[in-house]
């Protein structure tokens, strides 16, 4: 290899190696100490029943704690409780609200 190509290659390799160190640190999220539970509507599938419960959880947290706390994807200790009655599913979504 020619010296200039070698030098360029080494600089490029050093920059690639340093990229993770240049990234901004992930922001820690803040969570409430309590869980919020919300019941969804009866639906034909377990998936749609879970989505309904998740929507109702979002709406409940939005109303009581505000927008920054209402993103279910950011919540901690998440779980669903679902049951089937006949052809319909009903779920509740439970989680601790968090904000980024």
N, C-alpha and C positions, 0 to 999 in steps of 0.2 A: 504494500500500500504506500501511496505517496504520503509524505508528512502532513500536507494540508488536509487530505481526506481523512487521515487518521485522527488529526486534531479535531476536525468537525464531528467525526463519529463519537469521539470521547466526550465532547461538549454536549452533544445530543443525548448520549447515554446518561450523563450526569443530570441533565435537566429532567429526563424521564424518571430517573430514580428519585429526584427531589420533589416531584409533583405531589405525592401524598402529604408531604410536610407543608406545602403551600396552601393546601385546601383549608378553608375556614373550619374551625371545630364545630361539631354538631351542637346545636343549642339544646340544653336540657329542658325537658318539659316539666311543668308544674301540674300536679293532680290534686283534686279534692280528696279529703280523707274518707268520704262516704260514697256509697254506690247509689246510683239512680236506677230504678226499675220502671219499665213501661210495657204495657200490653199492646200487642198488635191486633189486627182484625183477623177473623177466620178466613183462611185461604185454601185453595185446592192443593197446593204443594207446600212442602216443608220450606223450600227456598223462598217462595213468595210470602209465607207467614213470617219468616225471619226478617225479610226486607221490610215488611209492615211494622214489625216490632222495633226494628232499628230506626225507622222513620219516626215512630211515636216517641222513642227515646230522644232523638234529635230535637223534636218539637218541644218536649217537656223541659229539656235542659236549656234550650234557647229561651223559653219563656221565663224560667226561674233563675238561670245563672248568666245568660247572655250568649251572644254569638261566638265569642272566643272559646267558650267551653263546650260547644255543641257538636263538635266533629267526632263522630263515633270512632273513626279510624285512629284518632289520637288517644282515645280513652284507654284506661288500664283495667286490669282484672275483668275483662269482657267475657261474658258467657250468655248463652240462650237457654231458656227452658221451654220445651215444646211438648205438646200433646196432640193426639189425634182423636177426634170424635166423629165417627162415621166416615164421611169422605172429606172432611175439613180438618185443617191443621190450625192450631193457635199457638203463638209463641210470645214470650216476654224477653226483652233484651235488658241485660243488667251490666252496668259498667260504672267505673269512677270517672267523672269528667276530667279531662286534662286540656291544657293549652300549651302551645309551643312557645 
